[in-house]
Amino acid sequence: MNTGHGSTAHPESPELAQLRHRIEQTDREIVDLVKHRVELALEAGRLKRLIGAPVFDPEREREVEHLVLDYAARSGLDESHMRLVVRGLIALARSSQEREP
């Protein structure tokens, strides 16, 4: 089983090792950003409860999806893949908000 840290069948060049390290670093940064987004969503959920607004707001979710997909398209990213990403982020935020007491 290849753990992603090199392979005995294909020696890794220093350049490839460096790129893989940068990708792993970027992945950690993405996780940190997702965590920060969840924390912001939790704060939004608390405010929604405080003012008596529903946690689930399908109109806002559609707006967020549209904004992200528009920015992604302008950034040259594939819409279908980014739709999966943004829907995952929205689902994570909603489920985090719903689990809050």
Secondary structure, 3 states (H helix, E strand, C coil): CCCCCCCCCCCCCHHHHHHHHHHHHHHHHHHHHHHHHHHHHHHHHHHHHHHCCCCCCHHHHHHHHHHHHHHHHHCCCCHHHHHHHHHHHHHHHHHHHHHCC
